[in-house]
């Protein structure tokens, strides 16, 4: 199965970008190769199951069906009803994430499909470069020129944030290099200046799920257990098993994405725990800035030195 992919950082808040791309019938407004589009049957463009019928500027006719639309997570998926390319089982997803550090947007677009024998890689490259990447680049130009405003009354999260702390940042280094540093569960002591004496208990490997790292954060000592580690989506999670901070059930972890437009990395770090509302007034901002954001910033700083 082939996979096309392209991603970019757009210089506008996620609420603004979503207002531009959410309309399933709006491709002619921001995709440079599309001449005209309509939703069949007179349906609204946010009716799941609707079909957009559109023509490219070279006259190609394409039909795509909206399969999911999610305002809470800034994403939609669709398939080919009348393909633009000779591929089968095509499913595409467009998704946006807020970059909380800079109030910009990480935008990714990907599709999976089957290519015919002899076409291996051909349409994967074509769709990645000439469809997804080209459309993102054009949207970036539109945003830079028009500087669209955030919709009035827009909410970052519909009802509630997905985690007690959900924070993100662009790291100016290739994703494989960033993951190569962060993947080492016992390596944070080498690049975070407030963490010392970090090592794995019982001498286990740092990629052993269930392994526990022992370290000092400032003057406080912590034990954290590795809960999952994934090289597929470049993520891991962990829980605190021993510590002096007044919280319970602490679970946290980062995930990384490639930014294909400039060979950078988009990182998200989340955290959840139970604590009193009074303690959270201190714990939430301190954890976000002094732990998660500082970790991303310090990884970038250290990679620049190499």
Backbone as CSV, one residue per row, in Angstrom:
resi,resn,N_x,N_y,N_z,CA_x,CA_y,CA_z,C_x,C_y,C_z
1,UNK,0.836,-1.196,0.000,0.000,0.000,0.000,0.873,1.249,0.000
2,UNK,0.577,2.190,-0.865,1.329,3.439,-0.957,0.770,4.465,0.025
3,UNK,1.642,5.413,0.403,1.224,6.486,1.306,1.816,7.806,0.832
4,UNK,0.945,8.736,0.493,1.361,10.091,0.132,1.260,10.973,1.369
5,UNK,2.186,11.931,1.491,2.203,12.752,2.699,2.866,14.090,2.416
6,UNK,2.307,15.147,3.013,2.944,16.463,3.004,2.445,17.237,4.218
7,UNK,3.332,18.053,4.789,2.965,18.846,5.958,3.691,20.180,5.919
8,UNK,3.157,21.134,6.677,3.675,22.499,6.642,3.291,23.209,7.929
9,UNK,4.000,24.278,8.255,3.604,25.186,9.324,2.983,26.415,8.670
10,UNK,1.743,26.694,8.997,1.021,27.843,8.452,0.991,28.950,9.495
11,UNK,1.281,30.153,9.080,1.465,31.270,10.011,0.130,31.949,10.335
12,UNK,-0.737,31.167,10.972,-2.033,31.657,11.444,-2.532,30.682,12.496
13,UNK,-3.374,31.135,13.425,-3.914,30.216,14.438,-4.743,29.107,13.807
14,UNK,-4.832,27.990,14.504,-5.527,26.831,13.946,-6.997,27.131,13.668
15,UNK,-7.624,27.976,14.496,-9.028,28.316,14.258,-9.196,29.035,12.924
16,UNK,-8.243,29.891,12.586,-8.299,30.621,11.319,-8.102,29.680,10.137
17,UNK,-7.104,28.826,10.221,-6.834,27.904,9.121,-7.999,26.945,8.920
18,UNK,-8.578,26.463,10.015,-9.718,25.545,9.892,-10.888,26.224,9.188
19,UNK,-11.100,27.490,9.437,-12.194,28.207,8.772,-11.969,28.296,7.263
20,UNK,-10.738,28.179,6.808,-10.429,28.238,5.381,-10.543,26.881,4.700
21,UNK,-10.191,25.797,5.406,-10.131,24.486,4.757,-11.315,23.589,5.092
22,UNK,-12.097,23.934,6.099,-13.179,23.065,6.553,-14.228,22.837,5.470
23,UNK,-14.501,23.854,4.661,-15.525,23.774,3.621,-15.094,22.771,2.560
24,UNK,-15.794,21.656,2.469,-15.432,20.581,1.540,-15.593,21.011,0.083
25,UNK,-16.254,22.127,-0.146,-16.487,22.620,-1.503,-15.598,23.810,-1.845
26,UNK,-14.616,24.122,-1.004,-13.856,25.367,-1.148,-12.520,25.211,-1.864
27,UNK,-12.219,24.053,-2.438,-10.908,23.863,-3.064,-10.546,24.943,-4.084
28,UNK,-11.480,25.418,-4.924,-11.085,26.448,-5.890,-10.553,27.728,-5.242
29,UNK,-10.858,27.949,-3.962,-10.402,29.165,-3.291,-8.934,29.091,-2.876
30,UNK,-8.412,27.861,-2.721,-7.037,27.775,-2.227,-6.177,26.692,-2.867
31,UNK,-6.747,25.828,-3.684,-5.974,24.812,-4.406,-5.763,25.301,-5.836
32,UNK,-4.537,25.608,-6.242,-4.308,26.315,-7.503,-4.711,25.555,-8.758
33,UNK,-4.799,24.224,-8.693,-5.126,23.463,-9.899,-6.625,23.274,-10.107
34,UNK,-7.453,23.687,-9.144,-8.892,23.427,-9.212,-9.620,24.631,-9.806
35,UNK,-10.450,24.357,-10.818,-11.161,25.432,-11.512,-12.544,25.693,-10.916
36,UNK,-13.308,24.646,-10.649,-14.659,24.819,-10.119,-15.086,23.572,-9.375
37,UNK,-16.037,23.747,-8.451,-16.480,22.631,-7.617,-17.920,22.849,-7.202
38,UNK,-18.655,21.751,-7.028,-20.011,21.826,-6.477,-20.282,20.586,-5.653
39,UNK,-21.190,20.716,-4.704,-21.635,19.570,-3.918,-22.878,19.002,-4.579
40,UNK,-22.833,17.727,-4.875,-23.946,17.100,-5.585,-25.195,17.046,-4.715
41,UNK,-26.339,17.116,-5.364,-27.617,16.968,-4.687,-28.018,18.163,-3.849
42,UNK,-27.311,19.275,-3.966,-27.660,20.477,-3.212,-27.405,20.384,-1.721
43,UNK,-26.598,19.401,-1.294,-26.317,19.247,0.136,-25.331,20.317,0.602
44,UNK,-25.352,20.588,1.919,-24.331,21.449,2.498,-22.992,20.709,2.493
45,UNK,-21.907,21.479,2.482,-20.586,20.864,2.368,-20.106,20.228,3.663
46,UNK,-20.852,20.405,4.769,-20.473,19.731,6.016,-21.429,18.595,6.357
47,UNK,-22.140,18.081,5.349,-22.963,16.882,5.517,-22.091,15.663,5.204
48,UNK,-21.830,14.849,6.206,-20.991,13.673,5.991,-21.687,12.732,5.015
49,UNK,-20.965,12.323,3.996,-21.523,11.519,2.921,-21.730,12.309,1.645
50,UNK,-21.627,13.645,1.727,-21.801,14.458,0.524,-20.642,14.209,-0.444
51,UNK,-20.900,14.465,-1.713,-19.904,14.260,-2.765,-19.596,15.597,-3.423
52,UNK,-18.303,15.923,-3.475,-17.912,17.120,-4.226,-17.489,16.685,-5.627
53,UNK,-18.015,17.408,-6.591,-17.735,17.157,-8.001,-16.970,18.362,-8.513
54,UNK,-15.738,18.174,-8.938,-14.942,19.327,-9.328,-14.080,19.023,-10.553
55,UNK,-13.641,20.105,-11.184,-12.813,20.009,-12.376,-11.491,20.730,-12.131
56,UNK,-10.416,20.112,-12.592,-9.128,20.800,-12.571,-9.055,21.732,-13.775
57,UNK,-8.057,22.595,-13.788,-7.930,23.566,-14.874,-7.592,22.920,-16.212
58,UNK,-7.111,21.666,-16.179,-6.872,20.962,-17.445,-8.086,20.150,-17.893
59,UNK,-9.203,20.286,-17.166,-10.445,19.649,-17.575,-10.749,18.326,-16.921
60,UNK,-9.852,17.789,-16.106,-10.099,16.510,-15.436,-11.256,16.636,-14.452
61,UNK,-12.174,15.658,-14.506,-13.320,15.646,-13.600,-13.076,14.623,-12.487
62,UNK,-13.290,15.044,-11.246,-13.028,14.207,-10.071,-14.234,14.283,-9.148
63,UNK,-14.536,13.182,-8.493,-15.588,13.156,-7.483,-15.013,12.541,-6.208
64,UNK,-15.279,13.182,-5.071,-14.779,12.710,-3.777,-15.888,12.775,-2.746
65,UNK,-15.952,11.757,-1.890,-16.999,11.673,-0.870,-16.420,11.986,0.509
66,UNK,-17.103,12.855,1.254,-16.714,13.183,2.622,-17.084,12.020,3.544
67,UNK,-16.093,11.438,4.206,-16.317,10.271,5.054,-16.418,10.636,6.529
68,UNK,-15.611,11.581,6.983,-15.693,12.062,8.364,-15.400,13.558,8.374
69,UNK,-15.999,14.252,9.326,-15.716,15.669,9.557,-15.732,15.872,11.066
70,UNK,-14.648,16.437,11.611,-14.486,16.517,13.061,-14.032,17.926,13.439
71,UNK,-14.978,18.747,13.916,-14.646,20.108,14.325,-13.851,20.148,15.624
72,UNK,-13.970,19.118,16.440,-13.241,19.096,17.708,-11.750,18.870,17.493
73,UNK,-11.403,18.114,16.439,-10.006,17.763,16.194,-9.469,18.307,14.875
74,UNK,-10.210,19.199,14.242,-9.735,19.887,13.037,-9.300,18.914,11.946
75,UNK,-10.190,18.016,11.567,-9.808,17.013,10.582,-11.002,16.546,9.771
76,UNK,-10.738,16.108,8.536,-11.752,15.397,7.769,-11.067,14.359,6.885
77,UNK,-11.837,13.351,6.483,-11.344,12.311,5.582,-12.307,12.179,4.413
78,UNK,-11.793,11.659,3.305,-12.605,11.494,2.102,-12.000,10.408,1.225
79,UNK,-12.767,9.961,0.236,-12.264,8.970,-0.707,-12.532,9.426,-2.136
80,UNK,-12.043,8.641,-3.084,-12.343,8.872,-4.496,-13.615,8.130,-4.872
81,UNK,-14.559,8.840,-5.466,-15.684,8.205,-6.146,-15.380,8.110,-7.645
82,UNK,-14.725,9.125,-8.167,-14.189,9.118,-9.530,-12.747,9.585,-9.411
83,UNK,-11.786,8.668,-9.526,-10.402,8.999,-9.163,-9.744,10.022,-10.086
84,UNK,-8.817,10.770,-9.493,-7.978,11.676,-10.275,-6.776,10.936,-10.843
85,UNK,-6.451,9.785,-10.250,-5.296,8.997,-10.657,-5.712,7.523,-10.725
86,UNK,-5.003,6.720,-11.491,-5.358,5.295,-11.596,-4.891,4.498,-10.386
87,UNK,-5.530,4.766,-9.241,-5.216,4.060,-7.999,-6.508,3.498,-7.431
88,UNK,-6.392,2.595,-6.473,-7.564,1.974,-5.863,-7.501,2.143,-4.347
89,UNK,-8.680,2.064,-3.716,-8.792,2.089,-2.249,-8.177,3.350,-1.640
90,UNK,-8.433,4.468,-2.281,-7.852,5.746,-1.869,-8.637,6.339,-0.697
91,UNK,-7.955,6.591,0.414,-8.531,7.278,1.570,-7.557,8.375,1.977
92,UNK,-8.061,9.607,2.066,-7.203,10.744,2.407,-7.701,11.426,3.666
93,UNK,-6.765,12.007,4.411,-7.097,12.761,5.618,-6.333,14.074,5.621
94,UNK,-7.022,15.141,5.935,-6.419,16.450,6.189,-6.636,16.748,7.668
95,UNK,-5.556,17.170,8.361,-5.691,17.456,9.785,-4.807,18.633,10.175
96,UNK,-5.308,19.433,11.107,-4.597,20.583,11.635,-4.364,20.406,13.130
97,UNK,-3.227,20.944,13.613,-2.916,20.967,15.037,-2.428,22.367,15.403
98,UNK,-2.835,22.883,16.556,-2.285,24.173,16.979,-0.836,24.054,17.409
99,UNK,-0.032,25.026,17.016,1.324,25.164,17.540,1.228,26.152,18.690
100,UNK,1.146,25.656,19.904,0.842,26.531,21.044,1.978,27.495,21.346
101,UNK,3.205,27.115,21.035,4.353,27.976,21.347,4.331,29.270,20.540
102,UNK,3.834,29.216,19.283,3.862,30.383,18.403,2.489,30.803,17.895
103,UNK,1.438,30.092,18.314,0.066,30.327,17.839,-0.017,30.249,16.321
104,UNK,0.649,29.244,15.763,0.559,28.936,14.341,-0.136,27.588,14.187
105,UNK,-0.053,26.997,13.002,-0.762,25.748,12.736,0.148,24.754,12.031
106,UNK,0.189,23.533,12.549,0.795,22.423,11.825,-0.313,21.764,11.019
107,UNK,-0.092,21.647,9.705,-1.105,21.073,8.814,-0.507,19.872,8.099
108,UNK,-1.188,18.750,8.175,-0.719,17.551,7.471,-1.824,17.010,6.583
109,UNK,-1.407,16.387,5.503,-2.342,15.814,4.537,-1.736,14.499,4.082
110,UNK,-2.481,13.431,4.216,-1.939,12.150,3.781,-3.021,11.275,3.193
111,UNK,-2.602,10.308,2.410,-3.535,9.376,1.778,-2.870,8.021,1.647
112,UNK,-3.655,6.975,1.767,-3.201,5.619,1.488,-3.991,5.084,0.305
113,UNK,-3.349,4.254,-0.514,-3.999,3.737,-1.719,-3.143,2.625,-2.302
114,UNK,-3.718,1.893,-3.243,-3.010,0.829,-3.939,-2.672,1.292,-5.348
115,UNK,-1.408,1.124,-5.727,-0.971,1.442,-7.081,-0.938,0.164,-7.923
116,UNK,-1.128,0.314,-9.219,-1.085,-0.830,-10.125,0.342,-1.340,-10.254
117,UNK,0.530,-2.636,-10.551,1.875,-3.161,-10.789,2.598,-2.335,-11.848
118,UNK,3.822,-1.972,-11.557,4.586,-1.126,-12.452,4.526,0.342,-12.108
119,UNK,3.534,0.726,-11.282,3.388,2.134,-10.876,3.923,2.390,-9.473
120,UNK,4.577,1.415,-8.867,4.998,1.547,-7.472,5.769,2.847,-7.239
121,UNK,5.246,3.669,-6.349,5.892,4.929,-5.990,5.541,6.103,-6.881
122,UNK,5.013,5.853,-8.062,4.736,6.935,-9.013,3.702,7.907,-8.476
123,UNK,2.551,7.399,-8.068,1.480,8.296,-7.620,1.665,8.717,-6.169
124,UNK,2.432,7.948,-5.410,2.820,8.391,-4.076,3.598,9.699,-4.174
125,UNK,4.550,9.768,-5.095,5.335,10.996,-5.293,4.481,12.098,-5.904
126,UNK,3.670,11.749,-6.881,2.837,12.751,-7.567,1.866,13.426,-6.616
127,UNK,1.167,12.649,-5.828,0.170,13.213,-4.920,0.842,13.983,-3.796
128,UNK,1.927,13.445,-3.261,2.636,14.141,-2.173,3.103,15.516,-2.612
129,UNK,3.755,15.576,-3.779,4.385,16.821,-4.222,3.425,17.763,-4.931
130,UNK,2.710,17.248,-5.930,1.942,18.115,-6.822,0.509,18.357,-6.381
131,UNK,0.050,17.611,-5.383,-1.296,17.848,-4.841,-1.183,18.404,-3.427
132,UNK,-0.768,17.571,-2.487,-0.776,17.988,-1.080,0.202,19.142,-0.823
133,UNK,1.475,18.960,-1.167,2.473,20.003,-0.891,2.167,21.279,-1.666
134,UNK,1.755,21.147,-2.920,1.445,22.330,-3.730,0.265,23.097,-3.150
135,UNK,-0.752,22.382,-2.696,-1.916,23.057,-2.108,-1.547,23.752,-0.797
136,UNK,-0.749,23.077,0.039,-0.322,23.720,1.289,0.492,24.976,1.002
137,UNK,1.399,24.888,0.041,2.237,26.048,-0.275,1.393,27.217,-0.759
138,UNK,0.377,26.933,-1.552,-0.494,28.008,-2.039,-1.321,28.604,-0.909
139,UNK,-1.798,27.759,-0.007,-2.548,28.270,1.132,-1.666,29.151,2.001
140,UNK,-0.407,28.765,2.169,0.529,29.589,2.948,0.687,30.970,2.322
141,UNK,0.736,31.038,0.985,0.846,32.325,0.295,-0.420,33.168,0.508
142,UNK,-1.565,32.525,0.452,-2.834,33.248,0.661,-2.884,33.827,2.068
143,UNK,-2.502,33.031,3.052,-2.509,33.493,4.443,-1.541,34.658,4.623
144,UNK,-0.351,34.558,4.025,0.635,35.623,4.152,0.148,36.920,3.509
145,UNK,-0.571,36.803,2.390,-1.015,37.998,1.668,-2.254,38.632,2.287
146,UNK,-3.208,37.800,2.687,-4.495,38.325,3.155,-4.582,38.469,4.668
147,UNK,-3.711,37.754,5.386,-3.708,37.791,6.853,-5.131,37.666,7.409
148,UNK,-5.792,36.557,7.133,-7.177,36.377,7.589,-7.282,36.399,9.104
149,UNK,-8.390,36.934,9.595,-8.596,37.043,11.037,-9.217,35.773,11.593
150,UNK,-8.996,35.567,12.876,-9.621,34.444,13.564,-11.127,34.668,13.611
151,UNK,-11.934,33.645,13.300,-13.392,33.811,13.354,-13.857,34.270,14.725
152,UNK,-14.807,35.175,14.744,-15.323,35.705,16.007,-15.944,34.583,16.837
153,UNK,-15.573,34.532,18.111,-16.126,33.532,19.016,-15.528,32.147,18.869
154,UNK,-14.465,32.001,18.066,-13.871,30.678,17.851,-13.258,30.131,19.131
155,UNK,-13.449,28.839,19.362,-12.885,28.153,20.515,-11.741,27.264,20.063
156,UNK,-10.644,27.256,20.806,-9.511,26.387,20.480,-9.913,24.922,20.571
157,UNK,-10.560,24.559,21.655,-11.042,23.193,21.828,-12.551,23.248,22.054
158,UNK,-13.272,22.393,21.378,-14.727,22.386,21.492,-15.151,21.739,22.810
159,UNK,-15.341,22.537,23.833,-15.819,22.039,25.112,-14.722,21.849,26.134
160,UNK,-13.630,21.180,25.758,-12.557,20.953,26.724,-11.287,20.586,25.966
161,UNK,-10.149,20.875,26.580,-8.869,20.481,25.990,-8.709,18.966,26.082
162,UNK,-7.993,18.363,25.140,-7.859,16.898,25.167,-7.041,16.380,26.341
163,UNK,-6.204,17.228,26.922,-5.374,16.824,28.071,-5.251,17.997,29.026
164,UNK,-4.890,17.715,30.268,-4.680,18.794,31.246,-3.616,19.762,30.728
165,UNK,-2.535,19.204,30.160,-1.564,20.010,29.423,-1.448,19.426,28.025
166,UNK,-1.703,20.256,27.020,-1.493,19.903,25.607,-0.691,21.054,25.019
167,UNK,0.572,20.792,24.741,1.437,21.882,24.290,2.269,21.404,23.113
168,UNK,2.642,22.327,22.245,3.330,21.933,21.019,4.314,22.997,20.581
169,UNK,5.228,22.580,19.704,6.303,23.462,19.288,6.895,22.962,17.970
170,UNK,7.418,23.884,17.184,8.192,23.530,16.004,9.665,23.481,16.397
171,UNK,10.323,22.382,16.066,11.746,22.193,16.351,12.484,22.246,15.016
172,UNK,13.438,23.132,14.916,14.130,23.352,13.640,15.246,22.334,13.445
173,UNK,14.812,21.100,13.213,15.731,19.986,12.947,14.903,18.856,12.348
174,UNK,15.519,17.989,11.532,14.776,16.873,10.936,14.211,15.943,11.992
175,UNK,13.054,15.376,11.700,12.351,14.574,12.698,13.158,13.354,13.134
176,UNK,13.894,12.732,12.239,14.649,11.542,12.626,15.775,11.903,13.600
177,UNK,16.373,13.078,13.434,17.407,13.496,14.382,16.798,13.816,15.747
178,UNK,15.651,14.479,15.753,14.989,14.796,17.019,14.571,13.509,17.725
179,UNK,13.972,12.593,16.974,13.550,11.320,17.563,14.756,10.522,18.040
180,UNK,15.866,10.607,17.323,17.063,9.902,17.752,17.547,10.332,19.124
181,UNK,17.327,11.607,19.462,17.682,12.109,20.786,16.618,11.753,21.812
182,UNK,15.353,12.017,21.485,14.286,11.887,22.475,13.900,10.446,22.756
183,UNK,14.155,9.539,21.823,13.748,8.147,21.982,14.415,7.476,23.176
184,UNK,15.596,7.934,23.531,16.343,7.351,24.648,15.683,7.763,25.964
185,UNK,14.963,6.850,26.582,14.188,7.161,27.783,15.075,7.539,28.961
186,UNK,16.337,7.156,28.904,17.269,7.506,29.979,18.231,8.619,29.562
187,UNK,17.960,9.249,28.425,18.908,10.216,27.897,18.627,11.665,28.236
188,UNK,17.492,11.944,28.861,17.103,13.332,29.085,18.078,14.073,29.991
189,UNK,18.734,13.348,30.854,19.703,13.983,31.732,20.888,14.573,30.993
190,UNK,21.105,14.135,29.751,22.236,14.636,28.971,21.923,15.949,28.272
191,UNK,20.608,16.293,28.150,20.294,17.512,27.397,19.320,18.445,28.099
192,UNK,18.746,18.069,29.228,17.872,18.968,29.998,18.645,19.400,31.239
193,UNK,18.951,20.693,31.360,19.908,21.133,32.377,19.391,21.051,33.809
194,UNK,18.092,20.771,34.005,17.581,20.615,35.369,17.485,19.163,35.794
195,UNK,17.805,18.241,34.891,17.708,16.815,35.192,19.109,16.236,35.350
196,UNK,19.330,15.524,36.453,20.650,14.955,36.730,20.526,13.508,37.202
197,UNK,21.623,12.786,37.102,21.747,11.421,37.614,20.691,10.468,37.037
198,UNK,20.288,10.697,35.795,19.261,9.833,35.206,19.868,8.502,34.762
199,UNK,19.210,7.407,35.147,19.627,6.081,34.726,18.441,5.135,34.843
200,UNK,18.533,3.979,34.189,17.478,2.979,34.264,17.739,2.056,35.457
201,UNK,16.715,1.855,36.262,16.850,0.952,37.400,17.129,-0.479,36.926
202,UNK,17.903,-1.195,37.709,18.268,-2.590,37.463,19.064,-2.761,36.170
203,UNK,19.561,-1.629,35.620,20.411,-1.709,34.443,19.713,-2.143,33.169
204,UNK,18.363,-2.020,33.112,17.654,-2.443,31.905,17.881,-1.431,30.780
205,UNK,17.604,-1.843,29.566,17.736,-0.955,28.412,16.709,0.168,28.491
206,UNK,17.040,1.306,27.887,16.121,2.448,27.931,14.967,2.313,26.954
207,UNK,14.992,1.312,26.083,13.857,1.059,25.186,13.036,-0.144,25.644
208,UNK,13.221,-0.547,26.896,12.425,-1.647,27.460,11.146,-1.088,28.058
209,UNK,10.013,-1.382,27.424,8.730,-0.970,27.967,8.515,-1.687,29.295
210,UNK,8.160,-0.942,30.307,8.034,-1.333,31.719,9.283,-0.967,32.503
211,UNK,10.362,-0.561,31.811,11.553,-0.105,32.512,11.303,1.201,33.250
212,UNK,12.048,1.427,34.334,11.853,2.617,35.174,13.131,3.442,35.198
213,UNK,12.996,4.743,34.917,14.150,5.634,35.019,14.118,6.353,36.369
214,UNK,15.304,6.525,36.931,15.499,7.156,38.234,16.338,8.415,37.995
215,UNK,15.873,9.574,38.520,16.620,10.800,38.262,16.222,11.880,39.264
216,UNK,16.982,12.963,39.234,16.671,14.149,40.029,16.244,15.275,39.098
217,UNK,15.130,15.916,39.457,14.687,17.120,38.759,14.849,18.258,39.763
218,UNK,15.908,19.051,39.586,16.242,20.003,40.634,16.675,19.226,41.867
219,UNK,16.005,19.481,42.994,16.320,18.757,44.231,15.404,17.566,44.473
220,UNK,14.385,17.402,43.611,13.422,16.323,43.822,13.775,15.065,43.043
221,UNK,13.552,13.924,43.645,13.852,12.647,43.005,12.572,12.018,42.463
222,UNK,12.671,11.434,41.258,11.516,10.848,40.603,11.852,9.474,40.037
223,UNK,10.832,8.608,40.006,10.868,7.365,39.246,9.747,7.438,38.211
224,UNK,10.051,7.088,36.954,9.039,7.094,35.894,9.129,5.809,35.093
225,UNK,7.965,5.196,34.855,7.886,3.922,34.139,7.502,4.156,32.684
226,UNK,8.238,3.544,31.761,7.932,3.636,30.341,6.708,2.779,30.025
227,UNK,5.647,3.416,29.536,4.391,2.715,29.271,4.267,2.249,27.826
228,UNK,4.753,3.053,26.902,4.759,2.626,25.504,5.877,3.359,24.781
229,UNK,6.354,2.738,23.721,7.376,3.337,22.867,7.066,2.916,21.441
230,UNK,6.940,3.891,20.520,6.556,3.584,19.145,7.472,4.292,18.163
231,UNK,8.179,3.509,17.356,8.963,4.083,16.267,8.089,4.400,15.055
232,UNK,6.867,3.868,15.022,5.966,4.142,13.900,5.502,5.589,13.906
233,UNK,5.030,6.059,15.073,4.582,7.457,15.135,5.479,8.317,16.016
234,UNK,6.651,7.807,16.325,7.672,8.562,17.077,7.072,9.132,18.369
235,UNK,6.678,8.253,19.235,6.051,8.669,20.483,6.417,7.718,21.609
236,UNK,6.312,8.233,22.828,6.375,7.365,24.004,5.547,8.006,25.106
237,UNK,5.205,7.200,26.105,4.486,7.713,27.266,5.052,7.070,28.516
238,UNK,4.804,7.708,29.640,5.360,7.233,30.904,4.483,7.689,32.060
239,UNK,4.664,7.071,33.214,3.921,7.471,34.402,4.883,7.621,35.563
240,UNK,4.556,8.516,36.480,5.364,8.680,37.687,4.977,7.593,38.687
241,UNK,5.945,6.858,39.162,5.695,5.832,40.180,6.213,6.257,41.549
242,UNK,7.086,7.258,41.565,7.602,7.760,42.844,8.022,9.211,42.656
243,UNK,7.539,10.087,43.563,7.908,11.493,43.468,7.375,12.279,44.645
244,UNK,7.799,13.531,44.725,7.437,14.381,45.860,6.396,15.439,45.510
245,UNK,5.986,15.517,44.237,5.034,16.538,43.809,3.618,16.084,44.173
246,UNK,2.738,17.005,44.601,1.399,16.616,45.077,0.418,16.310,43.943
247,UNK,0.682,15.240,43.196,-0.260,14.797,42.169,-0.307,13.284,42.147
248,UNK,-1.381,12.751,41.564,-1.590,11.315,41.446,-1.881,10.982,39.993
249,UNK,-1.614,9.731,39.630,-1.980,9.213,38.307,-1.396,10.047,37.172
250,UNK,-0.158,10.470,37.335,0.498,11.283,36.314,0.906,10.412,35.138
251,UNK,0.414,10.766,33.942,0.799,10.091,32.697,1.116,11.167,31.669
252,UNK,2.220,10.988,30.965,2.677,12.029,30.054,3.435,11.409,28.892
253,UNK,3.719,12.239,27.871,4.563,11.768,26.783,4.503,12.652,25.562
254,UNK,5.550,12.603,24.723,5.597,13.378,23.486,5.299,12.541,22.250
255,UNK,4.980,13.257,21.170,4.882,12.649,19.839,5.438,13.642,18.830
256,UNK,6.113,13.116,17.802,6.746,13.954,16.795,6.175,13.663,15.409
257,UNK,6.100,14.718,14.587,5.695,14.615,13.184,6.744,15.290,12.304
258,UNK,6.946,14.822,11.080,7.823,15.551,10.157,7.089,16.744,9.542
259,UNK,7.794,17.851,9.392,7.286,18.988,8.629,7.995,18.935,7.286
260,UNK,7.328,18.395,6.275,7.997,18.118,5.010,8.342,19.384,4.243
261,UNK,7.626,20.477,4.495,7.867,21.703,3.734,9.250,22.277,3.974
262,UNK,9.804,22.087,5.173,11.130,22.657,5.453,12.027,21.717,6.264
263,UNK,11.676,20.428,6.281,12.493,19.407,6.958,12.684,19.721,8.440
264,UNK,11.634,20.211,9.080,11.643,20.477,10.516,10.805,19.414,11.224
265,UNK,10.534,19.640,12.501,9.772,18.692,13.325,8.686,19.434,14.075
266,UNK,7.511,18.828,14.124,6.423,19.323,14.970,6.277,18.352,16.128
267,UNK,6.341,18.886,17.353,6.244,18.044,18.536,5.091,18.444,19.431
268,UNK,4.361,17.455,19.906,3.289,17.653,20.889,3.677,16.904,22.148
269,UNK,3.454,17.533,23.309,3.694,16.855,24.591,2.442,17.048,25.441
270,UNK,1.917,15.955,25.957,0.698,16.008,26.750,0.943,15.467,28.146
271,UNK,0.098,15.882,29.082,0.190,15.386,30.448,-1.160,15.406,31.130
272,UNK,-1.430,14.382,31.899,-2.661,14.295,32.700,-2.309,13.792,34.088
273,UNK,-3.055,14.269,35.082,-2.848,13.834,36.460,-4.015,14.296,37.303
274,UNK,-4.063,13.844,38.527,-5.056,14.286,39.500,-4.353,15.120,40.565
275,UNK,-4.904,16.302,40.823,-4.362,17.186,41.858,-5.458,18.154,42.259
276,UNK,-5.271,18.838,43.364,-6.254,19.824,43.797,-6.241,21.018,42.844
277,UNK,-7.381,21.698,42.672,-7.411,22.889,41.809,-6.368,23.929,42.207
278,UNK,-6.139,24.066,43.497,-5.151,25.042,43.961,-3.742,24.646,43.515
279,UNK,-3.403,23.363,43.643,-2.087,22.903,43.206,-1.927,23.032,41.688
280,UNK,-3.030,22.788,40.952,-2.953,22.862,39.492,-2.650,24.271,38.991
281,UNK,-3.005,25.284,39.756,-2.685,26.652,39.353,-1.182,26.832,39.174
282,UNK,-0.408,26.064,39.920,1.046,26.105,39.804,1.553,24.990,38.891
283,UNK,0.994,23.783,39.046,1.511,22.620,38.344,1.335,22.700,36.831
284,UNK,0.177,23.185,36.368,-0.085,23.187,34.927,0.891,24.095,34.178
285,UNK,1.011,25.378,34.517,1.968,26.207,33.760,3.418,25.798,33.962
286,UNK,3.756,25.327,35.166,5.142,24.930,35.422,5.504,23.711,34.595
287,UNK,4.598,22.746,34.524,4.868,21.539,33.750,4.963,21.854,32.266
288,UNK,4.045,22.678,31.792,4.063,23.024,30.366,5.352,23.740,29.973
289,UNK,5.730,24.758,30.721,6.864,25.597,30.327,8.213,25.038,30.769
290,UNK,8.313,24.584,32.013,9.613,24.175,32.551,9.991,22.734,32.226
291,UNK,9.000,21.941,31.817,9.300,20.553,31.476,9.130,20.336,29.973
292,UNK,7.886,20.401,29.474,7.626,20.021,28.086,8.230,20.999,27.080
293,UNK,7.877,22.279,27.201,8.417,23.246,26.234,9.939,23.369,26.364
294,UNK,10.422,23.326,27.588,11.870,23.423,27.768,12.576,22.218,27.171
295,UNK,11.968,21.044,27.267,12.566,19.847,26.674,12.696,20.009,25.167
296,UNK,11.626,20.446,24.508,11.689,20.651,23.058,12.758,21.683,22.695
297,UNK,12.760,22.808,23.420,13.715,23.876,23.120,15.154,23.417,23.327
298,UNK,15.379,22.629,24.369,16.742,22.190,24.674,17.220,21.147,23.681
299,UNK,16.332,20.275,23.223,16.703,19.321,22.175,17.168,20.079,20.935
300,UNK,16.398,21.079,20.531,16.766,21.874,19.355,18.118,22.552,19.557
301,UNK,18.314,23.139,20.725,19.578,23.829,21.010,20.758,22.885,20.921
302,UNK,20.601,21.690,21.475,21.702,20.731,21.449,21.975,20.202,20.052
303,UNK,20.944,20.022,19.246,21.152,19.553,17.875,21.853,20.612,17.033
304,UNK,21.590,21.873,17.316,22.273,22.937,16.580,23.768,22.963,16.859
305,UNK,24.164,22.509,18.028,25.582,22.501,18.403,26.358,21.416,17.655
306,UNK,25.655,20.383,17.191,26.337,19.248,16.574,26.685,19.536,15.118
